Amino acid sequence: MKAHYLACLALLPLMAQAIEPGPSSPQQAETENWLTLQLSGRVASTTPQTASPTERDQAFKRWLDNKHTIPEFFDPDAGGQSGGGAKK
């Protein structure tokens, strides 16, 4: 019994090496490229984006009011319609 477990433990490193590194699809590669650009800051805007004291105050008040709380449960019947159509 112990020999069986030891054999499995010995094979674990071989199984981990079977996974090829890198992106698995062109979409994943593109996503990783965008994330790398974002992280590095090489394409960051030279124009600083600041908020005025009034804007910061209003944002903070909206956050404190918390009028649109996240429900504990999702009710699939309490909403609009799907499919991109407008409600009438």
N, C-alpha and C positions, 0 to 999 in steps of 0.2 A: 504494500500500500504506500509506504513512504517513497519507494522507488518511482512510483507513478507520479506522485506530487513533485519529486525532484526533477523528473524528466520534463514535466510541464513548465516548471520554473526555468529550466535551462533553455526552453524554446521561446520564452517570452521576448528576449531581445531580438530574436530573428523575426518574430511577427511584427515588432515595432518598426523594423527597418524596411518592411514591405511597402509602407506608405510613402509615395513619392512626394518630395517637398515641392512647394510652389503652388500657384493657383491651379485650380482644377478646370477652369473654363476661361474663355476670353473676357466674359463679363466680370469674373472675379479679379482677373488681372487688371482690368481697367479701374475697378473699384479700389484695388490696392494702390494703383498709381495716384488716384485722386487723394486718397488718404495720406499718402506719403507727401504729396505737394502741400496738403493742408497742414500737416505736422511740421514740415520744414519752414514754412512761411516764405518760400521763394517767390510765390505769386501773390503775396498779400498786397492789399491796396495801400497806396502811399497816403491816401486821405484818411485821417483818423475819424472814426465814427463815434461821436460822443452824444450823450443825451443831456438836454438842458435840465436844470434843477426842477422845473415844472414837470417835464416828462418823467423824470425819475420819481417824483412825488406821486404823480398819477398812476404810474405802474405799481408802485408800492401799495397804494390804496386799493387798486384792483386785486392785488395779491392778498391783501388783508380781508377784503370783502368776501372773497371765496364764494361767489354766487353760483358758480357752476362746478359743484363738487363732483367727484368721480363716484358713481354709484357702486355699492358693494357687489351687486349682481347685475348682469346684463339681461334686459328683457327684450327678446327679439321682436316682440309684437308692438313695442312702444317706440316707433320711429317712422321714418319716411319710407320711401320705396327705393329699391335698388334698380339698376339698369340705366341710370343717367337721365331718366325722365323727370320732368318738373312736377311738383305737387300742384294739384288744382283745388 
